[in-house]
Amino acid sequence: MKWKDADFKAGIANIRAILIYGPDAGQVDEYCDRAIEILQIEKDNLFALDANEMSEKQDALFAESCSPSMFGGNKMVIISNAGDASAKQIAALVEHPGLCATVIVAGGDLRAGGGLRTLFEGADNMAALPCYTDDAKTLAALIRSELSAAAGIQQITPDAMAYMTSHLGGDRGITRGFLTKIALYVDDKRIIELSDVEKCLPDTGAADSDDFLYSLTAGHIQQTMMALDRLLYDNKEPNMLIRMLDTHFKKLQNAVVNGQLPKLFWKVEEKFKQAIRIWPESEITAVLVRLNELERQLRTTGMPGEILLRDFALKLAVRAARLAIKKRRN
């Protein structure tokens, strides 16, 4: 079955297994936590492993999944970082007639028609739930909802909202962490202004992120690599930066294909429009495909993420420079 968020709470207790997948790793983690809470899974009844460990720990996996709890209550098995390469092993588990546990399979951005999505979407007793990164509309709704509930915020100024939607959204966990921080900061002020947001989401990191994204899409090679150096020096994780790139190019894609500009912070609005002029739809689509592959490499190959990201960023900046030259000649 294909599920949406509304199906999750009502249906999670009635299925054998669920595939929770998508580019928003924070949202995937949130659904796993919600399943544990809804099904009241105790620590002793939870068995978790990485998909890469399935062959090595196959006996333990099936023993935990196909035997009743020694302590009473519901059992759960969580398989993390799953990809289509693990589809046959996972199918053998979730289709086992002796299954006693609810199985959660957590994965990244899986392709339609791949082994895992086909397995879970096609079964009546299993479900597949996608976790896509928040777009400007859903992100703004999340920001308002969270801040209203946490701090009774009654007003967010337009420039503050534009700043937040420009710099958040790639990972639901990171977004919620920031919203918790700003709710504590404003306390009982009941209004959030740009100055509040800039203090809680420091402009140094945001400026480096903007510099990296827009230097890259403009084809400014040296500036791109220097901005990336600053981000990595500031302990930004490569997988987070890859998700940030993915979000950025999806915004570009929507603008190029549908003519819809996202809400942008005024400092970057002209840079975004420049990127639209440089990047055609076919090139953006190719970048998004490559980003999915890059994220898969990070999960499965063991290669250093920093090296993979630097190589990708350099090649992409060079490609952007060529596109910019071609655009000027036309």
Secondary structure, DSSP 8 states (H G I E B T S, - for coil): -B--HHHHHHHGGG-SEEEEESS-HHHHHHHHHHHHHHTT--GGGEEEEEGGGTTTTHHHHHHHHSS--SSSS-EEEEEEEE-GGGHHHHHHHHT-TT--EEEEEEESS--TTSHHHHHHHT-TTEEEEE-----HHHHHHHHHHHHHHHH---EE-HHHHHHHHHH--S-HHHHHHHHHHHHHHHTT--EE-HHHHHHHS-HHHHHHHHHHHHHHHHT-HHHHHHHHHHHHHTT--HHHHHHHHHHHHHHHHHHHHH-------TTTHHHHHHHHHH--HHHHHHHHHHHHHHHHHHHHT---HHHHHHHHHHHHHHHHHHHHHHHHH-
